[in-house]
Structure formats: C-alpha cells, structure tokens
Amino acid sequence: MTTFHVLSGSNADVVRPEIRKIGIADVFDALRLGLEDFREKPSHYVFLCLIYPVAGVVLMTWSAGANMLPLLYPLASGFALIGPVAAIALYEISRRRELGMDARWPHAMRLHRHPAIPSILAVAGLLFVIFVIWLLVAQALYITIFGPTPPATIGEFWNNIVGTEEGRTLIIVGNTVGFVFAVIVLAISLVTFPLLLDRDVGALAAIETSVRATLANPIPVATWGLIIAAGLLIGSIPVFVGLAVIMPIFGHATWHLYRKLVEPARPAR
C-alpha cells in the first residue's frame, strides 16, 4: 500500500531537481509547443476549460447581485492566482502526448489516481489561501479609500473609480498590490504542478524547485508572466469567453516551459 505523503514525496531520497538556464526564445518556443498541443485536439481542450467563461459570468452576476461590485475586478484578476490549479489536466494531456500515450481528455480527468495527488492538493490549497487573502486585502483597500458603504449601482461604481482622485489612487495601489501577489504565485507555481505530475518529489521540494527556477531565470520568467497577464486581459474582455482558448494554450505551454527549466530525472542506478 502506497504511503500517504504530502510534503516530502514518496521517496525520502529523491534527488533535488536541477535547474537549467533558459532564454526568452525558449519562452516563446514553449508557447509555440503549447499552441501545437492545443491544435492537436482543440475540442477536448476547450471542453476542459469552459469553466472559465462560465465562472466569469457567474462571478459578474453574483458580484452585482450581492452588492459586491468592489470585488469584481479582484475576483476576475484572481483567475491568475488559481489558474495553475485549473490547468493541471492540461499539463497531464501534454505529458501524455509527449510520452506517446493516449492524450484524450478522459485520461486527464483521472488524476485522483496519481501518487502525487496529496502534494498537488496541498499546493492547490496554498494557492486558494493566497487567493482569499488577495480578496480580503482588496476589500480592505477599497474600504480604506471609499469607506464601508458599497456603491448602489454599476454606474456609480464606475464613476467612483475613473472619475475621482480616490479612484485613481485605488487603481495604482490596487494593481501594485495585485502585482506582488501575482509575482509570489508565479514563483511558487511556475513548475510546481508539472513537476509533481512528472516526479512525486513532494510539495515542499516542488515549490522550492519552482522558486529556484524563477530566481535563476528572472528575465525569461518575467517575460512569461507578462505574456500571461496580457493573454488573460485579452481573453477576459469579451466576458471571459476568450479564456476558453487562451487558458488551454498557456496550460500546455507551461508543461513545455517546465521541460526547458528543469533537468529530466536521472535514471536510477
């Protein structure tokens, strides 16, 4: 019976993954390979990611109906914080396609059988906690600037944001704080989930490897982060519908970026 493990992995003697130095060209090559994966069987991948536009519409409706308009933007931008979790199935599809295995979507939905699932769930829980903290910080920031009374209508909310000095302050400070959250999540999740799918090294080792990869390749990783930010912005404009295409491509590309950043496991002697 497999030992239940989360932090350390299934084998206490797992070798620390080695990091490669890459260039900006490697980032765009990973994006190209991700696009190739998406083109292979796009209907399957879009099916997996329909949750994004659906969730976007639900969030917009819920926010307006619950008088929580100030949290609409933090909720929408928060997709970037939890996106690595939702893209796990896409990493698995790219992994299986790379190995010449059956890469149809039903196989990507069987990750509950993966030996690293406890570690995967632990990291997913961490990202969810960061997402909740971001919402709380965003709400506190809005209340600090505008007070505890929420806007009565979307029009009033919009005028407060774009037509007042307080609104401009909120935009600058809010996006600066959001940038810090995004950098943290990018660093701890850059290769974490692909690594856990590839090698059951444990949550701590996977996160530590992701941080090392980020620190060793600051310019390429920053470029990757900017590409993701731009893609999410473009995909979110038509009521999040574009995310059904943008997110699968980024998900597959993340797997290929992992392959470029982390040395393959050495064969056991």
C-alpha positions in Angstrom: 0.0 0.0 0.0 1.4 3.4 -1.0 2.3 5.6 1.9 0.3 8.8 2.3 2.7 11.7 1.8 2.4 15.4 1.1 5.5 17.4 1.9 8.4 15.1 1.3 7.2 12.9 -1.6 7.1 9.1 -1.7 10.8 8.7 -1.5 12.9 10.5 1.1 15.9 10.0 -1.1 14.5 12.0 -4.1 17.3 13.9 -5.8 16.9 17.7 -5.8 15.8 18.6 -9.3 18.4 20.5 -11.3 17.6 23.8 -12.9 18.5 25.0 -16.4 19.3 28.5 -17.6 17.0 29.5 -20.5 16.5 32.5 -22.7 13.5 34.5 -23.9 13.5 32.5 -27.1 12.8 29.4 -25.0 9.7 31.0 -23.5 8.3 31.7 -27.0 9.2 28.2 -28.1 7.3 26.8 -25.1 4.3 28.9 -26.2 4.6 27.6 -29.8 4.7 24.0 -28.5 1.6 24.7 -26.3 -0.2 26.0 -29.4 0.7 22.8 -31.2 -0.8 20.7 -28.3 -3.9 22.8 -28.4 -4.3 22.4 -32.2 -3.9 18.6 -32.0 -7.4 18.1 -30.4 -8.8 21.5 -29.6 -12.4 20.4 -28.9 -11.2 18.3 -26.0 -9.2 21.2 -24.5 -11.9 23.8 -24.9 -14.3 21.4 -23.2 -11.9 21.2 -20.2 -11.7 25.0 -19.9 -15.3 26.0 -20.4 -15.4 26.6 -16.7 -13.5 29.8 -17.2 -16.1 31.8 -19.2 -19.0 30.2 -17.2 -17.3 31.1 -13.9 -16.6 34.6 -15.2 -20.3 35.2 -16.0 -21.3 33.7 -12.6 -18.9 35.9 -10.8 -20.1 39.1 -12.5 -23.7 38.3 -11.8 -23.1 37.3 -8.2 -20.9 40.3 -7.5 -23.6 42.7 -8.8 -26.5 40.9 -7.2 -24.7 40.6 -3.8 -23.8 44.3 -3.8 -20.1 43.3 -4.0 -19.1 45.3 -7.1 -15.8 46.5 -5.5 -14.7 42.9 -5.6 -15.5 42.3 -9.2 -12.0 43.2 -10.5 -10.2 41.4 -7.7 -12.3 38.3 -8.4 -11.6 38.5 -12.2 -7.9 39.1 -11.8 -7.7 36.4 -9.2 -8.0 33.9 -12.0 -4.3 34.4 -12.5 -3.7 33.2 -8.9 -5.7 30.0 -9.2 -5.2 29.4 -12.9 -2.3 26.9 -12.3 -4.6 24.7 -10.4 -7.3 24.6 -13.0 -4.7 23.9 -15.7 -3.5 20.6 -14.1 -5.4 18.5 -16.5 -3.8 20.3 -19.4 -0.3 19.6 -18.1 -1.3 15.9 -17.9 -2.5 15.9 -21.5 0.8 17.5 -22.7 2.7 15.0 -20.6 0.9 12.0 -22.1 1.2 13.4 -25.6 4.9 13.8 -25.1 5.2 10.2 -24.0 3.1 8.9 -26.9 0.3 7.8 -24.6 -3.4 8.3 -25.1 -4.0 12.0 -24.6 -7.8 12.2 -24.8 -9.4 14.3 -22.2 -10.9 11.4 -20.1 -7.4 10.4 -19.1 -6.7 13.9 -17.8 -9.7 13.6 -15.5 -8.2 10.5 -13.7 -5.6 12.5 -11.8 -7.2 11.3 -8.5 -5.2 8.1 -9.1 -1.9 9.9 -9.4 0.5 9.1 -6.5 1.3 12.8 -6.0 -2.3 13.9 -5.6 -1.8 14.7 -1.9 1.0 17.0 -2.7 -0.9 18.5 -5.6 -3.9 19.2 -3.3 -1.6 20.8 -0.7 -0.2 23.2 -3.2 -3.7 23.9 -4.6 -4.9 24.7 -1.1 -2.0 27.1 -0.7 -2.9 29.0 -3.9 -6.5 29.1 -2.8 -5.5 30.6 0.6 -3.4 33.3 -1.3 -6.4 34.0 -3.5 -8.7 34.5 -0.4 -6.0 36.8 1.2 -5.9 38.8 -2.0 -9.7 39.3 -1.9 -9.5 40.4 1.7 -6.7 42.8 1.0 -8.5 44.2 -2.0 -11.7 44.7 0.0 -9.8 46.4 2.9 -8.1 48.7 0.4 -11.4 49.8 -1.1 -13.0 50.4 2.3 -9.9 52.4 3.4 -10.2 54.7 0.4 -14.0 54.9 -0.2 -15.5 53.9 3.1 -17.6 50.9 4.1 -20.7 51.8 2.1 -20.7 50.0 -1.3 -21.9 51.7 -4.5 -25.6 51.4 -5.2 -25.2 50.8 -9.0 -22.6 49.8 -11.6 -22.7 53.4 -12.9 -21.9 54.9 -9.5 -19.1 52.4 -9.0 -17.6 53.1 -12.4 -17.7 56.9 -11.8 -16.0 56.5 -8.5 -13.2 54.5 -10.0 -12.5 56.5 -13.2 -13.7 60.0 -12.2 -12.2 60.7 -8.8 -8.8 61.1 -7.3 -9.6 58.3 -4.8 -10.4 56.0 -7.7 -7.1 56.7 -9.4 -5.4 56.0 -6.1 -7.2 52.7 -5.8 -6.2 51.7 -9.4 -2.5 52.5 -8.7 -2.3 51.0 -5.2 -4.6 48.0 -6.0 -2.7 47.0 -9.1 0.7 47.3 -7.3 -0.5 45.1 -4.5 -2.0 42.7 -7.1 1.3 42.6 -8.9 3.1 41.5 -5.7 0.5 38.7 -5.3 0.9 37.6 -8.9 4.8 37.5 -8.6 4.5 35.3 -5.5 2.2 32.9 -7.1 4.2 32.8 -10.3 7.4 32.0 -8.4 5.8 29.2 -6.3 3.8 27.6 -9.1 5.9 28.1 -12.2 6.9 24.5 -12.5 5.4 23.0 -9.3 2.4 21.2 -10.7 4.1 19.9 -13.8 7.0 18.7 -11.6 4.6 16.8 -9.3 2.9 15.2 -12.3 6.3 14.2 -13.7 8.0 13.2 -10.4 6.5 12.7 -7.0 9.0 14.8 -5.1 6.6 16.3 -2.5 5.0 19.7 -2.2 8.0 21.5 -0.5 10.6 20.2 -3.0 8.3 21.2 -5.9 7.7 24.7 -4.6 11.4 25.1 -3.8 12.4 24.0 -7.3 9.9 26.5 -8.8 11.4 29.3 -6.8 14.9 28.3 -7.8 13.9 28.2 -11.4 12.4 31.7 -11.1 15.5 33.2 -9.4 17.8 31.5 -11.9 15.9 32.9 -14.9 14.4 36.2 -13.9 14.1 37.8 -17.3 12.6 34.8 -19.1 10.2 34.2 -16.2 9.2 37.9 -16.1 8.6 37.7 -19.9 6.4 34.6 -19.3 4.5 36.5 -16.6 3.9 39.4 -18.9 2.6 37.1 -21.6 0.2 35.5 -19.2 -1.0 38.9 -17.9 -1.6 40.2 -21.5 -3.3 37.0 -22.5 -5.6 37.0 -19.5 -6.5 40.6 -20.1 -7.3 40.0 -23.8 -9.2 36.8 -23.0 -11.3 38.4 -20.3 -12.5 41.4 -22.3 -15.4 39.5 -24.1 -17.0 38.4 -20.8 -14.2 35.9 -20.2 -15.1 33.9 -23.3 -11.6 34.2 -24.8 -10.1 32.4 -21.8 -11.6 29.2 -23.2 -8.8 29.4 -25.8 -6.1 31.4 -24.0 -6.0 29.2 -20.9 -5.6 25.9 -22.7 -2.7 27.3 -24.7 -1.0 28.7 -21.6 -1.6 25.4 -19.8 0.1 23.3 -22.4 2.9 25.9 -22.8 3.5 25.7 -19.1 4.3 22.0 -19.4 6.9 22.7 -22.1 8.3 25.6 -20.2 8.8 23.1 -17.3 10.7 20.8 -19.6 13.0 23.6 -20.5 13.6 24.8 -17.0 14.1 21.5 -15.1 16.5 18.8 -16.0 15.0 15.4 -16.6 15.2 12.8 -13.7 18.4 10.8 -13.8 17.9 7.0 -14.2 18.2 5.1 -11.0 21.5 3.2 -10.7 
